[in-house]
Amino acid sequence: MEADFIVVGGGVVGLSVATGLIRRGHRVLVLDGDDGDYRASRGNFGLVWVQSKGLTAPDYARWTRRSAALWRGFAEGLEAETGESLSLAQDGGYDIHFDEQTLAETVAKYEDLKAELGGDYPFEVLRANELKTYEPSIGPAVAGAILHHEDGQVNPLRLLKALASAFTRNGGTLKTAVRVAGIEPASGGFRVNTADGATHTAGRVVLAAGLGSAVLGPQLGFKAPLKPLRGQNLITEKLPRFMNRPSVIARQVDEGGVQIGDSKEPVGYDDRETLQTIAAIAARAVKTYPVLAKVKLVRSWGALRVMTPDGLPLYQQSASAPGAYLVTCHSGITLAAIHAEVLPQWLEGAPDAPDLEVFSEDRF
């Protein structure tokens, strides 16, 4: 066998898993696609985000919080190993509301989850005047916000670069511009065939190809019920620091620009920007931070989230092809730490592996 594991997909999810496996002494080959593929890792919002995750699924909330708790050490390790600054800031984030009623309704859901988690869910409610003490630039239309202290933000492109560097520095093999055409069980493992006629073999295979897993998954017996959900993003010119914490509406990145986003559009595999959505998310950002009204926009893009029917991660070993695994989620940044530091134990079948049955395909 060429490797112990072949990981199909070289985005944040695939490289997080691959880096964890290579650090545990496995021979790992990552096969990544080309620039024409749909790439959530290059188009996401860069949040390490706990709040709102698992409001009706406490196991997901616990898994997310566990990853967030690992993030600082995970980032420090990557930075020390690669020299790449991830610009992690993890001192809380806001769920901003323009209406007292929606704020109260959301707080009630947070309180229910807090009770489900035994009282351990660190958030506080900030009314408009309290929020303004933290964020002087906040607009008068904002009724308040929920501040969750485990949230934060990171530079996602530097994270992707650091993961690739750490993986190869530790002896991993990363092949790019590879289109996987088929995967099949072979004697003692699996054979991965690529569109250029090459064949790679490994004892185990991990599908972490995002939306590509919807096509490849059924070859290994997975349902892989994955659908795209478009999000659009805007970037402003670089500005003096005026925003202290991020929200899903806007965040000021380490270089000074403001990233604006959080649109959700079920439009299939269409990742183009649209003027209507760009105008809507820009207007909401200005409503939140009026200072943005006269700021220049310098870039926009659309990208496709990888969504399961219930929005939760999917971790599954194939029943028909043992040794083949499906790993997918739409929170690849938030879960990167736990994917690198904990998930490899599950892929190995280690005695201390986490029980991930609740995230299997059986729930669909």
Sequence and secondary structure as in RCSB ss.txt:
>XXXX:A:sequence
MEADFIVVGGGVVGLSVATGLIRRGHRVLVLDGDDGDYRASRGNFGLVWVQSKGLTAPDYARWTRRSAALWRGFA
EGLEAETGESLSLAQDGGYDIHFDEQTLAETVAKYEDLKAELGGDYPFEVLRANELKTYEPSIGPAVAGAILHHE
DGQVNPLRLLKALASAFTRNGGTLKTAVRVAGIEPASGGFRVNTADGATHTAGRVVLAAGLGSAVLGPQLGFKAP
LKPLRGQNLITEKLPRFMNRPSVIARQVDEGGVQIGDSKEPVGYDDRETLQTIAAIAARAVKTYPVLAKVKLVRS
WGALRVMTPDGLPLYQQSASAPGAYLVTCHSGITLAAIHAEVLPQWLEGAPDAPDLEVFSEDRF
>XXXX:A:secstr
  EEEEEE  SHHHHHHHHHHHHTT  EEEE   TTS  GGGTS  EE  TTTTTT HHHHHHHHHHHHHHHHHH
HHHHHHH      B S EEEEESSHHHHHHHHHHHHHHHHHTTT   EEEEEHHHHHHH TT  TT  EEEEETT
 EE  HHHHHHHHHHHHHHTT EEE S  EEEEEEETTEEEEEETTS EEEEEEEEE  GGGHHHHGGGGT    
 EEEEEEEEEE        S BSSEEE TTS EEE    B  SS     HHHHHHHHHHHHHH GGGGG  EEEE
EEEEEEE TTS  EEEE SSSTTEEEEE S TTTTHHHHHHTHHHHHHT TT    GGGSGGG 
